[in-house]
Amino acid sequence: MFKLYNVIEEIVVEKIRELAESDNEFNWNEKNILDSAAIALNQLPVKYIVTRKGEAYVKLEFLKIQYKVDIITEIIQAMEKVKKNP
């Protein structure tokens, strides 16, 4: 069975969870994590795939330095917005 899937969503949520673990100043519950993800994802281009082969291609693209910086920049800005207004 095929499924349409946004790989960037997985990358963003995973990175937010990683960053939230090291932030002891804020309550990073599931809602705050997903709010941050929604804000960041609305600013980032989507990368939809259908097959596992496609997923591997997009994840390789994520390894490019500039793309990684863009994603992390949006994530940090989103997390700061949620901290200011949970």
TORLUMDO-293759 format. One record per atom (N, C-alpha, C): residue number from 1; residue in one letter; atom name; x, y, z. Coordinates in Angstrom, 1 decimal. Example, Ala and Ser with C-alpha at 12.3 -4.5 7.8 and 13.67 -1.06 7.14 Angstrom:
<nodes>
> 1;a;N;13.2;-5.7;7.8
> 1;a;CA;12.3;-4.5;7.8
> 1;a;C;13.2;-3.3;7.8
> 2;s;N;12.8;-2.2;7.1
> 2;s;CA;13.7;-1.1;7.1
> 2;s;C;12.9;0.0;7.9
</nodes>
This chain:
<nodes>
> 1;m;N;0.8;-1.2;0.0
> 1;m;CA;0.0;0.0;0.0
> 1;m;C;0.9;1.2;0.0
> 2;f;N;0.5;2.2;-0.8
> 2;f;CA;1.3;3.4;-0.9
> 2;f;C;0.7;4.5;0.0
> 3;k;N;1.5;5.4;0.5
> 3;k;CA;1.1;6.4;1.4
> 3;k;C;1.8;7.7;1.0
> 4;l;N;1.1;8.8;0.9
> 4;l;CA;1.7;10.1;0.7
> 4;l;C;2.3;10.6;2.1
> 5;y;N;3.5;11.1;2.0
> 5;y;CA;4.3;11.3;3.3
> 5;y;C;5.2;12.5;3.1
> 6;n;N;5.1;13.4;4.1
> 6;n;CA;6.0;14.6;4.1
> 6;n;C;7.2;14.3;5.0
> 7;v;N;8.3;14.1;4.4
> 7;v;CA;9.5;13.7;5.1
> 7;v;C;10.0;14.9;6.0
> 8;i;N;9.8;16.1;5.6
> 8;i;CA;10.2;17.3;6.4
> 8;i;C;9.5;17.3;7.7
> 9;e;N;8.3;16.8;7.8
> 9;e;CA;7.6;16.7;9.0
> 9;e;C;8.3;15.9;10.0
> 10;e;N;8.7;14.7;9.6
> 10;e;CA;9.5;13.8;10.5
> 10;e;C;10.7;14.4;11.0
> 11;i;N;11.5;15.1;10.1
> 11;i;CA;12.8;15.7;10.4
> 11;i;C;12.5;16.8;11.4
> 12;v;N;11.5;17.7;11.2
> 12;v;CA;11.3;18.8;12.1
> 12;v;C;10.8;18.3;13.5
> 13;v;N;9.9;17.4;13.6
> 13;v;CA;9.4;16.9;14.9
> 13;v;C;10.6;16.3;15.6
> 14;e;N;11.4;15.5;14.9
> 14;e;CA;12.5;14.8;15.6
> 14;e;C;13.5;15.8;16.2
> 15;k;N;13.8;16.9;15.4
> 15;k;CA;14.8;17.9;15.8
> 15;k;C;14.2;18.7;17.0
> 16;i;N;12.9;19.0;16.9
> 16;i;CA;12.3;19.8;18.0
> 16;i;C;12.4;18.9;19.3
> 17;r;N;12.1;17.7;19.3
> 17;r;CA;12.1;16.8;20.4
> 17;r;C;13.6;16.8;21.0
> 18;e;N;14.5;16.7;20.1
> 18;e;CA;15.9;16.7;20.5
> 18;e;C;16.3;18.0;21.2
> 19;l;N;15.9;19.2;20.6
> 19;l;CA;16.2;20.5;21.2
> 19;l;C;15.4;20.7;22.5
> 20;a;N;14.2;20.2;22.6
> 20;a;CA;13.4;20.4;23.8
> 20;a;C;14.0;19.6;25.0
> 21;e;N;14.6;18.5;24.8
> 21;e;CA;15.2;17.7;25.9
> 21;e;C;16.3;18.5;26.6
> 22;s;N;17.0;19.4;25.9
> 22;s;CA;18.0;20.2;26.6
> 22;s;C;17.6;21.5;27.1
> 23;d;N;16.3;21.8;27.0
> 23;d;CA;15.7;23.1;27.4
> 23;d;C;14.9;22.9;28.7
> 24;n;N;15.5;23.2;29.8
> 24;n;CA;14.9;22.9;31.1
> 24;n;C;14.1;24.1;31.6
> 25;e;N;14.0;25.2;30.8
> 25;e;CA;13.3;26.4;31.2
> 25;e;C;11.9;26.4;30.8
> 26;f;N;11.4;25.4;30.0
> 26;f;CA;10.1;25.5;29.5
> 26;f;C;9.5;24.1;29.5
> 27;n;N;8.2;24.0;29.7
> 27;n;CA;7.4;22.8;29.7
> 27;n;C;7.2;22.3;28.2
> 28;w;N;8.0;21.4;27.7
> 28;w;CA;7.9;20.9;26.4
> 28;w;C;7.0;19.7;26.4
> 29;n;N;5.7;19.9;26.6
> 29;n;CA;4.8;18.8;26.5
> 29;n;C;4.4;18.6;25.0
> 30;e;N;3.7;17.6;24.7
> 30;e;CA;3.4;17.2;23.3
> 30;e;C;2.7;18.3;22.6
> 31;k;N;1.8;19.0;23.2
> 31;k;CA;1.1;20.1;22.5
> 31;k;C;2.1;21.2;22.1
> 32;n;N;3.0;21.6;23.0
> 32;n;CA;4.0;22.6;22.7
> 32;n;C;5.0;22.2;21.6
> 33;i;N;5.3;20.9;21.6
> 33;i;CA;6.2;20.4;20.6
> 33;i;C;5.5;20.4;19.2
> 34;l;N;4.3;20.0;19.2
> 34;l;CA;3.5;20.0;17.9
> 34;l;C;3.2;21.4;17.5
> 35;d;N;2.9;22.3;18.4
> 35;d;CA;2.7;23.7;18.0
> 35;d;C;3.9;24.3;17.3
> 36;s;N;5.1;24.0;17.9
> 36;s;CA;6.4;24.5;17.3
> 36;s;C;6.6;23.9;15.9
> 37;a;N;6.3;22.6;15.8
> 37;a;CA;6.4;21.9;14.5
> 37;a;C;5.5;22.5;13.5
> 38;a;N;4.2;22.8;13.9
> 38;a;CA;3.3;23.4;12.9
> 38;a;C;3.8;24.8;12.4
> 39;i;N;4.3;25.6;13.4
> 39;i;CA;4.8;26.9;13.0
> 39;i;C;6.0;26.8;12.0
> 40;a;N;6.9;25.9;12.4
> 40;a;CA;8.1;25.8;11.5
> 40;a;C;7.7;25.2;10.2
> 41;l;N;6.9;24.2;10.1
> 41;l;CA;6.5;23.5;8.9
> 41;l;C;5.8;24.5;7.9
> 42;n;N;5.1;25.4;8.5
> 42;n;CA;4.4;26.4;7.6
> 42;n;C;5.3;27.3;6.9
> 43;q;N;6.6;27.4;7.4
> 43;q;CA;7.6;28.3;6.8
> 43;q;C;8.6;27.5;5.9
> 44;l;N;8.5;26.2;5.9
> 44;l;CA;9.4;25.4;5.1
> 44;l;C;8.8;24.7;3.9
> 45;p;N;9.5;24.4;2.9
> 45;p;CA;9.0;23.7;1.7
> 45;p;C;8.7;22.3;2.1
> 46;v;N;7.6;21.7;1.5
> 46;v;CA;7.3;20.3;1.8
> 46;v;C;8.1;19.4;0.9
> 47;k;N;8.3;18.2;1.3
> 47;k;CA;9.0;17.2;0.5
> 47;k;C;8.1;15.9;0.6
> 48;y;N;7.2;15.8;-0.3
> 48;y;CA;6.3;14.6;-0.3
> 48;y;C;7.0;13.5;-1.0
> 49;i;N;6.8;12.3;-0.5
> 49;i;CA;7.3;11.0;-1.1
> 49;i;C;6.2;10.0;-1.1
> 50;v;N;6.3;9.0;-1.9
> 50;v;CA;5.4;7.9;-1.9
> 50;v;C;6.1;6.6;-1.6
> 51;t;N;7.4;6.4;-1.9
> 51;t;CA;8.1;5.2;-1.7
> 51;t;C;9.2;5.4;-0.7
> 52;r;N;9.7;4.3;-0.2
> 52;r;CA;10.9;4.3;0.7
> 52;r;C;12.1;4.8;-0.1
> 53;k;N;12.2;4.5;-1.3
> 53;k;CA;13.4;5.0;-2.1
> 53;k;C;13.3;6.6;-2.2
> 54;g;N;12.1;7.1;-2.3
> 54;g;CA;12.0;8.6;-2.3
> 54;g;C;12.4;9.2;-0.9
> 55;e;N;12.1;8.5;0.1
> 55;e;CA;12.4;8.9;1.5
> 55;e;C;13.9;9.0;1.6
> 56;a;N;14.6;8.0;1.1
> 56;a;CA;16.1;8.0;1.2
> 56;a;C;16.7;9.2;0.4
> 57;y;N;16.1;9.5;-0.7
> 57;y;CA;16.6;10.6;-1.5
> 57;y;C;16.4;12.0;-0.8
> 58;v;N;15.3;12.2;-0.2
> 58;v;CA;15.0;13.4;0.5
> 58;v;C;15.9;13.6;1.7
> 59;k;N;16.1;12.5;2.4
> 59;k;CA;16.9;12.5;3.6
> 59;k;C;18.3;12.9;3.3
> 60;l;N;18.8;12.4;2.1
> 60;l;CA;20.1;12.7;1.7
> 60;l;C;20.2;14.2;1.4
> 61;e;N;19.2;14.8;0.8
> 61;e;CA;19.1;16.2;0.5
> 61;e;C;19.2;17.0;1.8
> 62;f;N;18.6;16.5;2.8
> 62;f;CA;18.6;17.2;4.1
> 62;f;C;20.0;17.3;4.7
> 63;l;N;20.9;16.5;4.3
> 63;l;CA;22.3;16.5;4.8
> 63;l;C;23.0;17.7;4.2
> 64;k;N;22.5;18.3;3.2
> 64;k;CA;23.2;19.5;2.6
> 64;k;C;23.2;20.6;3.7
> 65;i;N;24.3;21.2;3.9
> 65;i;CA;24.5;22.2;5.0
> 65;i;C;23.5;23.3;5.0
> 66;q;N;23.2;24.0;3.9
> 66;q;CA;22.3;25.1;3.8
> 66;q;C;20.9;24.7;4.2
> 67;y;N;20.5;23.6;3.7
> 67;y;CA;19.1;23.1;3.9
> 67;y;C;19.0;22.8;5.4
> 68;k;N;20.0;22.2;6.0
> 68;k;CA;19.9;21.9;7.5
> 68;k;C;19.8;23.2;8.3
> 69;v;N;20.6;24.2;7.9
> 69;v;CA;20.5;25.5;8.6
> 69;v;C;19.2;26.2;8.5
> 70;d;N;18.5;26.1;7.3
> 70;d;CA;17.2;26.7;7.1
> 70;d;C;16.2;26.0;8.0
> 71;i;N;16.2;24.7;8.1
> 71;i;CA;15.3;23.9;9.0
> 71;i;C;15.5;24.3;10.4
> 72;i;N;16.8;24.3;10.9
> 72;i;CA;17.0;24.6;12.3
> 72;i;C;16.7;26.0;12.6
> 73;t;N;16.9;26.9;11.7
> 73;t;CA;16.6;28.3;11.9
> 73;t;C;15.1;28.5;12.2
> 74;e;N;14.3;27.8;11.3
> 74;e;CA;12.8;27.9;11.4
> 74;e;C;12.3;27.2;12.7
> 75;i;N;13.0;26.1;13.1
> 75;i;CA;12.6;25.4;14.3
> 75;i;C;12.9;26.3;15.5
> 76;i;N;14.0;26.9;15.6
> 76;i;CA;14.4;27.7;16.8
> 76;i;C;13.4;28.9;16.9
> 77;q;N;13.1;29.6;15.7
> 77;q;CA;12.2;30.7;15.8
> 77;q;C;10.8;30.2;16.2
> 78;a;N;10.3;29.1;15.8
> 78;a;CA;9.0;28.5;16.2
> 78;a;C;9.0;28.2;17.6
> 79;m;N;10.1;27.6;18.1
> 79;m;CA;10.1;27.2;19.6
> 79;m;C;10.1;28.5;20.4
> 80;e;N;10.7;29.5;20.0
> 80;e;CA;10.7;30.8;20.7
> 80;e;C;9.3;31.4;20.8
> 81;k;N;8.6;31.3;19.7
> 81;k;CA;7.2;31.8;19.6
> 81;k;C;6.3;31.1;20.6
> 82;v;N;6.5;29.8;20.7
> 82;v;CA;5.7;28.9;21.6
> 82;v;C;6.1;29.2;23.0
> 83;k;N;7.3;29.4;23.3
> 83;k;CA;7.8;29.8;24.6
> 83;k;C;7.1;31.1;25.1
> 84;k;N;7.0;32.1;24.2
> 84;k;CA;6.4;33.4;24.5
> 84;k;C;4.9;33.3;24.7
> 85;n;N;4.3;32.4;23.9
> 85;n;CA;2.8;32.3;23.9
> 85;n;C;2.4;30.8;23.8
> 86;p;N;2.5;30.1;24.9
> 86;p;CA;2.2;28.6;24.8
> 86;p;C;0.7;28.3;24.5
</nodes>
